[in-house]
Amino acid sequence: MRLVGSLTVAALLPVLYAQDGGAVEGIVVNAVTGVGIGGATVRLTFRQDHYETVTDGAGEFRISGIKPGDYVAIAEKATYSVPPSQAFRRAQVHIGSEKEPVRLRFELLPPATLRGRVFGIDGNPAVRAKVDVGGGQVKTTGDDGSFVFENLPPGSYTLVARPQASASASRVQDGVRTEILPTYFPSVLDLAAAQEIRLQSGADQSGYDIRLQAAPVYRVRGVVLDSSGKPSAKAVLGIVSKAAGGSARGFISVPYGPFGVTDGPLRTHDSLIEPAVTGSDGGFEFPSVPAGDWILRAESDTVHDEARQRDLMLYGGEEIHLGRDDIDDAQIQVLPSFDLSVSFELSDGSPAPENAGFQVAFLPEDAALPDVVSRRAEPNKPPRVENLQPGRYRIQARTLFDTPYYASRIMVGDAEATGQAAELSPASPPVRVILKPAPMLRGVVKEGEGSAVIVWPQSTAPGDFGKAIPCGAGGNFETRGLAPGDYYALAVDRYDPREMTTAAYLRGVISHASSVRLEEGASASLELSLR
């Protein structure tokens, strides 16, 4: 039987032509060991037609009697995961009228195990402490303080341990109130100082011990008011560290295509402080908050806007600093959100063509504002970005796919907003995105079929736009939509957007990258070798 293609699960590869027009067979294997995975589900889907089977003990499968068509093929099994570089891609199989079946090979990453212990401030095991690895996965320590997370997908994790309630009771000494607080690995209270844990596929990693820490805590009291200045009952408040909750992330590649250079991996833990709800007098209290810079955020019941025929979110925020005394007079006013139109036009003032697909993001400069607001923008249907709060924003735009244009300027009405913050309110005029002809970048990676090319601005600063480009047959690649400027280009055999879009990673590989200058409306070419 002829091997037509070797596919990684969910890989986007050239369409494969089945040999008997009605059968697909193959194997699902452990990507680390190469051993077949029994009990994995294999699916073929084309419009309303759906075929499914389960692999045998050797990981092999066969599906026959398939109607002709172009099918999406996937394989999956609980606790196994897809390699990051193929997580958003799909294998396509063409079923025709030939006799021999298509043979497919799917690879899945095996889960990992993470072990450790939690100790109290006295050095003894912390019993019944809660250990959180993110994503809602929480374990309780045993009598020896130990915990085990099994079946974790490979990737980056941050551990945090919370003491049981009786162990975190307040202690007052010399007028200072202290408590045992949630503590990150390796025994630090600040999320910014937490150490990331990299789990490898199939690994059993141990030794991740945490010793709980105590620190001074303070009370935060205040009131939430509505837009008319009256107490707002049943408003929900959250309080998050400014360092952890106040920076915008920008665009993330999925996985190939445009990405925003980030200042570090995205943290997945929610706030470690329980939210508060206001009473009938609008009052709220957070009884125990550690020292530091914090952001108070409040959301209230929505109000109905008759003109727009929908409910509007009420939102407010305030930054506070704790370090010496309690705060008893915090005041937050929740205001209705507003919508803002976005239009697209060419530099000569003519409307943008329908194929100029862009996304626009509003990144708040004030950490107390909500996180990034972004919407897909279709030039033939000017978008209306909803639920913005009054404040200062940096506005960014990037292409959704390879397009002959790039966003050269961003205007708020007739005021310049390119590369600078703009004050936005319900009275703001529409945002205008001005488009110009984009450069073309093409090239080849030696022996690089199936590899990827990462292209990013030479400034290598958080917020810069880069692009990840898959290489096709012969290692050839091509892309448009990047703005003119000086770039680095790097060929890699594996692309992980969670790791390879950070400024730290990109700065670390500059010595292996090639330089290229892109000019407006012009073409540039590169010849690269795999790193």
C-alpha positions as CSV (number, residue, x, y, z in Angstrom):
1,M,0.0,0.0,0.0
2,R,1.4,3.4,-1.0
3,L,2.0,6.0,1.8
4,V,0.3,9.1,0.5
5,G,1.2,11.5,3.3
6,S,2.4,11.7,6.9
7,L,0.2,14.0,8.8
8,T,0.4,15.5,12.2
9,V,-3.1,15.8,13.7
10,A,-4.9,18.9,12.6
11,A,-2.0,19.8,10.1
12,L,-2.8,22.0,7.2
13,L,-1.2,20.2,4.3
14,P,-1.9,20.0,0.6
15,V,-5.1,18.1,-0.3
16,L,-4.5,14.4,-0.4
17,Y,-6.2,12.3,-3.1
18,A,-7.7,9.0,-1.9
19,Q,-6.9,5.9,-4.0
20,D,-10.1,4.0,-3.9
21,G,-12.5,6.9,-3.6
22,G,-14.0,5.6,-0.4
23,A,-11.5,4.5,2.3
24,V,-9.0,6.1,4.7
25,E,-6.7,4.1,6.9
26,G,-3.7,4.8,9.1
27,I,-2.3,5.2,12.6
28,V,-2.4,7.6,15.5
29,V,0.9,7.6,17.5
30,N,2.5,9.1,20.5
31,A,4.5,12.0,19.2
32,V,7.3,11.3,21.7
33,T,7.7,7.5,21.6
34,G,6.2,6.7,18.2
35,V,4.0,4.0,19.8
36,G,0.4,3.7,18.5
37,I,-2.3,5.1,20.7
38,G,-5.3,2.9,21.3
39,G,-8.8,4.3,21.9
40,A,-8.1,7.5,19.9
41,T,-11.0,8.9,17.9
42,V,-10.6,9.7,14.2
43,R,-13.2,11.8,12.4
44,L,-13.8,12.8,8.8
45,T,-16.3,15.7,8.2
46,F,-17.5,17.2,4.9
47,R,-20.6,19.4,5.1
48,Q,-23.4,17.1,6.5
49,D,-21.4,13.9,6.1
50,H,-19.6,12.6,9.1
51,Y,-17.5,9.5,9.6
52,E,-15.9,8.4,12.9
53,T,-14.0,5.4,14.2
54,V,-11.7,4.5,17.2
55,T,-8.2,3.2,16.9
56,D,-7.4,-0.4,18.0
57,G,-4.8,-1.3,20.6
58,A,-2.0,-0.6,18.1
59,G,-3.3,2.8,17.2
60,E,-4.5,1.7,13.7
61,F,-7.8,2.6,12.1
62,R,-9.8,2.3,8.9
63,I,-12.9,4.1,7.6
64,S,-14.5,2.8,4.4
65,G,-17.7,3.5,2.4
66,I,-16.9,7.2,2.3
67,K,-18.8,9.5,-0.1
68,P,-16.7,11.5,-2.5
69,G,-15.7,15.0,-1.2
70,D,-13.1,17.1,0.5
71,Y,-13.0,16.1,4.1
72,V,-11.5,17.6,7.3
73,A,-9.6,14.9,9.2
74,I,-8.8,15.0,12.9
75,A,-7.6,12.6,15.6
76,E,-8.0,13.2,19.3
77,K,-7.9,11.4,22.7
78,A,-8.6,12.7,26.2
79,T,-5.5,14.0,28.0
80,Y,-3.5,14.0,24.7
81,S,-2.9,17.3,22.9
82,V,-2.1,18.7,19.5
83,P,1.4,20.1,18.9
84,P,1.2,23.9,19.4
85,S,2.3,24.7,15.8
86,Q,-0.6,22.7,14.4
87,A,-3.3,23.5,16.9
88,F,-5.4,25.7,14.5
89,R,-4.8,23.7,11.3
90,R,-6.8,20.9,9.7
91,A,-5.8,18.0,7.5
92,Q,-7.9,17.9,4.3
93,V,-8.4,14.6,2.4
94,H,-10.0,14.4,-1.0
95,I,-12.1,11.3,-1.5
96,G,-12.5,10.4,-5.1
97,S,-13.0,7.2,-7.1
98,E,-9.5,5.6,-7.0
99,K,-9.0,2.1,-5.5
100,E,-6.3,2.4,-2.9
101,P,-7.2,4.1,0.4
102,V,-5.4,7.2,1.6
103,R,-3.0,6.4,4.5
104,L,-2.7,9.0,7.2
105,R,-0.5,9.3,10.2
106,F,-1.6,11.4,13.1
107,E,0.7,12.4,16.1
108,L,-0.6,13.4,19.5
109,L,1.5,14.8,22.4
110,P,1.2,12.7,25.6
111,P,0.3,14.4,28.9
112,A,2.8,15.3,31.6
113,T,2.8,15.0,35.4
114,L,3.8,17.7,37.9
115,R,4.6,16.9,41.5
116,G,5.6,19.0,44.6
117,R,5.0,19.8,48.2
118,V,3.7,22.8,50.2
119,F,5.2,23.8,53.5
120,G,4.0,26.3,56.2
121,I,6.0,29.2,57.4
122,D,7.2,27.0,60.2
123,G,8.7,24.5,57.7
124,N,6.2,21.8,58.4
125,P,4.0,20.2,55.7
126,A,0.9,22.4,54.9
127,V,-2.0,20.0,55.0
128,R,-5.1,20.6,52.9
129,A,-3.6,23.6,51.1
130,K,-5.0,24.3,47.7
131,V,-2.5,24.3,44.8
132,D,-3.6,25.9,41.5
133,V,-1.8,25.4,38.2
134,G,-4.1,27.6,36.2
135,G,-7.0,26.8,33.9
136,G,-9.2,25.8,36.9
137,Q,-7.1,22.9,37.8
138,V,-6.7,22.7,41.6
139,K,-5.4,20.0,43.9
140,T,-5.5,19.7,47.7
141,T,-2.3,18.7,49.5
142,G,-2.1,15.5,51.6
143,D,-0.9,14.9,55.1
144,D,2.7,15.3,53.9
145,G,2.0,18.5,52.0
146,S,2.3,16.7,48.7
147,F,0.3,17.3,45.5
148,V,0.2,15.7,42.0
149,F,-1.1,17.1,38.8
150,E,-1.5,14.3,36.2
151,N,-2.6,14.5,32.5
152,L,-1.4,18.1,32.0
153,P,-0.9,19.1,28.4
154,P,2.8,20.1,27.7
155,G,3.5,23.8,28.0
156,S,4.2,26.6,30.5
157,Y,2.6,26.7,34.0
158,T,2.7,28.9,37.1
159,L,2.0,27.2,40.4
160,V,0.3,29.0,43.4
161,A,-0.5,27.6,46.8
162,R,-3.3,28.9,49.1
163,P,-3.3,28.0,52.8
164,Q,-6.4,26.5,54.3
165,A,-8.6,29.1,56.0
166,S,-7.5,28.3,59.6
167,A,-3.8,28.7,58.7
168,S,-4.3,32.2,57.1
169,A,-5.8,33.9,60.2
170,S,-4.5,37.4,60.9
171,R,-1.8,38.1,63.4
172,V,-1.1,41.6,64.8
173,Q,2.3,42.5,66.0
174,D,3.5,46.1,66.8
175,G,0.2,47.3,65.3
176,V,0.8,45.6,61.9
177,R,-1.6,42.9,60.7
178,T,-0.1,40.0,58.8
179,E,-1.5,36.9,57.2
180,I,-0.2,33.8,55.4
181,L,-1.0,34.6,51.8
182,P,-1.3,32.7,48.5
183,T,2.3,32.0,47.4
184,Y,3.8,31.3,44.0
185,F,6.5,28.9,43.1
186,P,9.3,29.3,44.1
187,S,7.9,30.7,47.4
188,V,7.2,34.3,46.3
189,L,4.2,36.5,46.8
190,D,4.5,38.6,43.6
191,L,3.2,37.1,40.4
192,A,5.9,39.0,38.5
193,A,8.6,37.0,40.4
194,A,6.9,33.6,39.9
195,Q,8.9,31.1,38.0
196,E,7.4,29.5,34.9
197,I,7.5,25.7,34.8
198,R,8.0,24.2,31.4
199,L,6.4,20.7,31.1
200,Q,7.7,18.4,28.4
201,S,5.4,15.9,26.7
202,G,5.2,12.6,28.6
203,A,7.5,13.9,31.4
204,D,7.0,13.2,35.2
205,Q,8.5,16.3,36.7
206,S,8.9,16.7,40.5
207,G,10.5,18.8,43.1
208,Y,8.2,21.9,42.8
209,D,8.0,22.8,46.4
210,I,6.4,26.0,47.8
211,R,6.9,27.4,51.3
212,L,4.0,29.7,52.2
213,Q,4.8,33.3,53.0
214,A,3.3,35.8,55.4
215,A,3.1,39.6,54.8
216,P,1.3,42.7,56.0
217,V,-2.3,43.1,54.8
218,Y,-4.6,46.1,54.6
219,R,-8.4,46.8,54.4
220,V,-9.9,48.5,51.4
221,R,-13.4,50.0,51.8
222,G,-15.4,52.3,49.6
223,V,-18.5,52.9,47.7
224,V,-19.7,52.4,44.1
225,L,-21.8,55.2,42.6
226,D,-23.9,55.2,39.4
227,S,-23.7,57.8,36.6
228,S,-26.0,60.1,38.6
229,G,-23.9,59.9,41.8
230,K,-26.3,57.6,43.6
231,P,-25.2,54.4,45.4
232,S,-25.0,51.4,43.1
233,A,-26.3,48.2,44.7
234,K,-25.2,44.7,43.7
235,A,-22.1,46.0,41.8
236,V,-19.4,43.4,41.5
237,L,-15.8,44.5,42.2
238,G,-12.5,42.7,41.5
239,I,-9.1,43.8,42.7
240,V,-6.0,42.7,40.8
241,S,-2.3,43.6,41.0
242,K,-1.4,46.4,38.6
243,A,1.7,44.5,37.6
244,A,-0.4,41.4,36.6
245,G,-3.5,43.0,35.3
246,G,-2.7,46.3,33.7
247,S,-0.8,45.5,30.5
248,A,-2.4,44.8,27.2
249,R,-1.2,41.8,25.3
250,G,-1.8,42.8,21.7
251,F,-2.6,40.3,18.8
252,I,-1.7,36.7,19.1
253,S,-1.1,34.5,16.0
254,V,-3.3,31.4,15.6
255,P,-0.7,30.1,15.0
256,Y,0.4,31.3,11.5
257,G,-0.2,34.9,10.4
258,P,0.2,38.3,12.1
259,F,1.2,38.5,15.8
260,G,1.9,41.2,18.3
261,V,5.3,41.0,20.1
262,T,4.5,40.5,23.7
263,D,6.5,41.4,26.9
264,G,6.2,37.8,28.2
265,P,4.1,34.7,28.3
266,L,0.4,35.2,29.2
267,R,-0.4,34.4,32.8
268,T,-3.5,32.3,33.2
269,H,-4.3,32.7,37.0
270,D,-7.3,34.7,38.0
271,S,-7.1,37.2,40.8
272,L,-6.2,35.5,44.1
273,I,-8.6,37.8,46.0
274,E,-12.2,37.0,46.1
275,P,-14.5,39.6,44.4
276,A,-16.8,41.8,46.5
277,V,-20.4,42.8,45.9
278,T,-21.9,46.1,47.0
279,G,-24.8,46.4,49.5
280,S,-27.9,48.6,49.2
281,D,-25.7,51.6,50.2
282,G,-23.2,50.9,47.4
283,G,-20.5,50.0,50.0
284,F,-17.9,47.3,49.6
285,E,-14.9,45.9,51.5
286,F,-11.8,43.8,50.8
287,P,-10.6,42.8,54.3
288,S,-7.1,41.6,53.5
289,V,-5.0,43.0,50.6
290,P,-1.2,42.9,50.6
291,A,0.9,46.0,50.0
292,G,1.4,47.1,46.5
293,D,-0.2,48.8,43.5
294,W,-3.7,47.6,42.8
295,I,-6.5,48.1,40.4
296,L,-10.1,48.2,41.6
297,R,-12.6,47.4,38.8
298,A,-16.4,47.5,39.2
299,E,-19.2,46.3,37.0
300,S,-22.9,47.1,37.6
301,D,-26.2,46.1,36.2
302,T,-26.7,47.1,32.6
303,V,-29.0,49.9,31.5
304,H,-31.1,49.7,28.4
305,D,-30.3,52.1,25.6
306,E,-33.5,52.7,23.5
307,A,-31.6,54.4,20.7
308,R,-29.3,51.4,20.2
309,Q,-31.9,48.8,21.3
310,R,-29.6,46.9,23.6
311,D,-28.3,46.8,27.1
312,L,-25.1,48.8,27.9
313,M,-22.5,47.6,30.4
314,L,-21.8,50.0,33.4
315,Y,-18.1,50.0,34.3
316,G,-15.7,51.9,36.5
317,G,-12.1,51.6,37.8
318,E,-9.5,53.1,40.1
319,E,-5.9,52.6,40.9
320,I,-4.9,52.4,44.6
321,H,-1.6,52.0,46.5
322,L,-1.3,50.1,49.8
323,G,1.7,50.1,52.0
324,R,1.1,52.1,55.2
325,D,-2.6,52.4,56.1
326,D,-6.0,50.9,55.4
327,I,-8.2,52.7,52.7
328,D,-11.7,53.4,53.9
329,D,-12.8,56.1,51.3
330,A,-12.3,54.5,47.9
331,Q,-15.0,55.8,45.4
332,I,-15.7,54.3,42.0
333,Q,-18.3,55.7,39.6
334,V,-19.7,53.3,37.0
335,L,-20.5,54.8,33.6
336,P,-22.3,53.5,30.5
337,S,-20.2,52.2,27.7
338,F,-20.3,53.6,24.2
339,D,-19.8,52.5,20.7
340,L,-17.4,53.8,18.1
341,S,-17.4,53.4,14.3
342,V,-14.3,52.4,12.4
343,S,-13.9,53.2,8.6
344,F,-11.3,52.1,6.1
345,E,-10.1,54.1,3.1
346,L,-7.1,54.2,0.7
347,S,-4.6,57.0,1.0
348,D,-6.2,58.9,-1.9
349,G,-9.5,59.0,0.0
350,S,-11.3,56.3,-2.0
351,P,-13.1,53.5,-0.1
352,A,-11.0,50.4,0.8
353,P,-11.8,47.3,-1.4
354,E,-13.7,44.4,0.0
355,N,-10.6,42.2,0.2
356,A,-8.7,44.5,2.7
357,G,-9.4,42.5,5.8
358,F,-8.2,44.2,9.0
359,Q,-8.6,43.9,12.8
360,V,-8.6,46.9,15.1
361,A,-7.6,46.8,18.7
362,F,-8.1,49.5,21.4
363,L,-5.4,49.2,24.1
364,P,-6.2,51.2,27.2
365,E,-3.4,53.4,28.6
366,D,-5.1,53.6,32.0
367,A,-4.7,50.2,33.8
368,A,-8.1,50.7,35.5
369,L,-9.9,50.5,32.1
370,P,-11.0,47.1,30.8
371,D,-8.6,44.9,28.9
372,V,-7.9,45.1,25.1
373,V,-11.1,45.5,23.0
374,S,-10.7,44.2,19.5
375,R,-13.1,43.5,16.7
376,R,-12.8,42.0,13.2
377,A,-13.2,44.8,10.6
378,E,-14.8,44.3,7.2
379,P,-14.1,47.4,5.0
380,N,-17.3,46.9,3.0
381,K,-19.2,46.9,6.3
382,P,-17.7,49.5,8.6
383,P,-17.5,48.0,12.1
384,R,-18.9,49.5,15.3
385,V,-16.7,48.7,18.3
386,E,-18.9,48.2,21.3
387,N,-18.5,48.6,25.0
388,L,-15.7,51.1,25.2
389,Q,-15.2,53.1,28.3
390,P,-14.2,56.8,28.3
391,G,-10.4,57.1,28.6
392,R,-7.1,57.1,26.7
393,Y,-6.4,54.3,24.2
394,R,-3.7,53.3,21.8
395,I,-5.3,52.1,18.6
396,Q,-3.7,49.5,16.5
397,A,-4.7,47.8,13.2
398,R,-3.3,44.7,11.4
399,T,-4.2,42.5,8.5
400,L,-6.2,39.3,9.0
401,F,-4.6,37.6,6.1
402,D,-2.2,38.3,3.2
403,T,-3.6,41.5,1.7
404,P,-2.1,44.0,-0.7
405,Y,-2.5,46.8,1.9
406,Y,-1.1,47.8,5.3
407,A,-2.4,50.3,7.8
408,S,-0.2,53.4,7.3
409,R,-2.1,55.8,9.6
410,I,-4.8,55.8,12.2
411,M,-7.0,58.9,12.7
412,V,-9.7,59.8,15.1
413,G,-11.7,62.1,12.9
414,D,-9.1,64.4,11.5
415,A,-6.7,64.0,14.6
416,E,-3.6,61.9,14.3
417,A,-3.6,58.7,16.4
418,T,-0.8,56.8,14.8
419,G,1.6,55.6,17.5
420,Q,0.1,57.7,20.2
421,A,-2.7,57.6,22.7
422,A,-6.1,59.2,21.9
423,E,-8.8,60.4,24.3
424,L,-12.0,58.6,23.5
425,S,-15.5,59.4,24.7
426,P,-19.1,59.0,23.4
427,A,-18.6,62.3,21.5
428,S,-15.5,61.0,19.6
429,P,-15.7,61.0,15.8
430,P,-15.2,57.7,13.9
431,V,-11.8,56.0,13.8
432,R,-10.3,56.1,10.3
433,V,-7.7,53.5,9.1
434,I,-5.7,54.7,6.1
435,L,-4.4,52.0,3.8
436,K,-1.4,52.0,1.4
437,P,0.1,49.3,-0.9
438,A,1.9,46.7,1.1
439,P,5.3,45.2,0.4
440,M,5.7,41.7,-0.8
441,L,8.1,39.3,0.9
442,R,9.0,36.0,-0.7
443,G,11.8,33.5,-0.4
444,V,12.9,29.9,0.2
445,V,14.2,28.0,3.2
446,K,16.8,25.4,2.2
447,E,15.4,21.9,2.9
448,G,12.6,23.7,4.7
449,E,9.3,22.2,3.4
450,G,6.9,22.2,6.4
451,S,9.0,24.7,8.4
452,A,8.1,28.3,9.2
453,V,9.6,31.8,8.9
454,I,9.2,34.4,11.6
455,V,9.4,38.0,10.5
456,W,9.5,40.9,13.0
457,P,10.5,44.6,13.2
458,Q,14.1,45.2,14.2
459,S,13.0,47.4,17.1
460,T,11.8,44.1,18.7
461,A,9.6,46.0,21.2
462,P,6.3,44.8,22.8
463,G,3.4,45.9,20.6
464,D,5.4,45.6,17.3
465,F,3.7,43.6,14.6
466,G,5.4,40.5,13.1
467,K,4.2,37.6,11.0
468,A,4.7,33.8,11.1
469,I,4.7,32.3,7.6
470,P,4.4,28.6,6.8
471,C,6.7,27.1,4.1
472,G,5.2,25.1,1.3
473,A,6.7,22.7,-1.3
474,G,10.4,23.2,-1.7
475,G,10.5,25.4,1.4
476,N,9.0,28.4,-0.5
477,F,7.1,31.1,1.4
478,E,5.4,34.4,0.5
479,T,3.5,37.0,2.4
480,R,2.0,40.5,2.1
481,G,0.5,43.0,4.6
482,L,3.5,44.0,6.6
483,A,4.3,47.7,6.9
484,P,7.4,49.1,5.2
485,G,10.5,49.0,7.4
486,D,13.5,47.0,8.6
487,Y,12.8,43.5,9.7
488,Y,14.5,40.3,10.9
489,A,13.6,36.9,9.4
490,L,14.3,33.6,11.0
491,A,13.5,30.1,9.7
492,V,12.5,27.5,12.3
493,D,11.4,23.9,12.1
494,R,8.9,24.3,14.9
495,Y,6.8,27.4,15.6
496,D,5.2,27.9,19.0
497,P,3.3,31.2,19.2
498,R,3.2,31.2,23.0
499,E,7.0,31.2,23.2
500,M,8.3,32.7,19.9
501,T,6.3,35.9,20.0
502,T,7.9,37.3,23.2
503,A,10.4,40.1,23.0
504,A,12.9,38.1,25.1
505,Y,12.8,35.1,22.7
506,L,13.1,37.3,19.6
507,R,16.0,39.4,21.0
508,G,17.8,36.1,21.8
509,V,17.7,34.8,18.2
510,I,18.7,38.1,16.4
511,S,22.2,36.7,15.8
512,H,20.8,33.8,13.9
513,A,18.3,35.9,11.8
514,S,18.7,37.7,8.5
515,S,17.9,41.3,7.8
516,V,15.5,42.5,5.2
517,R,14.1,45.9,4.3
518,L,10.6,46.2,3.0
519,E,9.5,49.1,0.8
520,E,6.0,50.3,0.1
521,G,4.5,48.5,-2.8
522,A,7.8,46.7,-3.7
523,S,9.0,43.1,-3.4
524,A,11.9,41.7,-1.4
525,S,13.3,38.1,-1.4
526,L,15.2,36.0,1.0
527,E,17.1,32.7,1.1
528,L,17.2,31.2,4.6
529,S,18.5,28.1,6.3
530,L,16.9,26.4,9.2
531,R,18.1,27.4,12.6
